[in-house]
Amino acid sequence: MQFLDAPILALESSCDETSAAVIHGRRIISSVVASQAELHSRWGGVVPEAAARAHIEAVIPVVDEALEKAGRPEIAGIAVTNRPGLVGALSVGVTAAKGLSLAWNCPLIGVHHLEGHLLSVCADLNGEPMPQFPLLSLVVSGGHTELVWVEEPGSYRMVGQTLDDAAGEAFDKGARLLGLGYPGGYAVQELAKCGNPKRYKLPRGLVKDPLNFSFSGLKTAMLRLVELEGDNLNREDAAASLQAAIVEVLIKKAMAAAEKLDASALALVGGVAANQALREGLKTSCNREGISFYTPDFSLCTDNAAMIGIVGSLRFAMGESSGMDLDPTPSAPLP
């Protein structure tokens, strides 16, 4: 397994972050992220049209900053998220990548967003070693909740997934119901610090299914809780109870999958991987079972171009590339 021994530029614009990064091998030379969280907070969630317009305004300044921070090296290739995601948002990144590829006469590669999260644990940000493979990866974000068996970088098998809503959606919905800001995961985490996680009983979903997830019932239960309690609702306890329900399910099913697959290593990736209770709880569970635990730096949990660059570096080293017919694709299975 090799990564390209040359600098590449990576772009990410699948949802509400415009990001560019310069990667050499698996080492992150520079990484710039322009978040749209403040923009979308007024609506309590991402508005696709507004996201696309914000990407158009941000993409060139973000690319320029990433190149400047990297010392403006000669770029050997360009990696860009082209699937899955909001099609308007993806289009901005793909169009910019194509233009730069033509201008610089260098190859282009389209990258699956989920593969970026999976390989974020391979990034060398501060001298981190490569994780051991194969490993089981728990991918948790606003749009994804999956258990993926990673035989090696580039070889993936889905072993469990949500049958309805993602865990990040449950955090965001709960945050809105509690009158918190967007994005909801961090707001719930902060409020939960002062709460009693056992105050309100919330459903865990698919208790008899060891590998798949369901969070739609939890979202409905939170709505009913808020309506029934009214002014008597303890928001801190509600936030703590919501977080506990999500974290308990994620840890329980990840560990069940690890046992079933006899995994010796487990990775936690995706935006919700920044949740402290989840990180600490899963690490403790892995230590107890003698399983190696990996999770990326907080800066690599939410959407970012650095993780896309890691995938691009790997695939360029394998001799892969995309043509100018590369299209943004809103939904796509793992490669």
Summary of the structure (lengths in Angstrom):
residues: 335
radius of gyration: 19.8
end to end distance: 16.9
largest distance: 63.6
contacts: 1251
relative contact order: 0.19
helix: 46%
strand: 20%
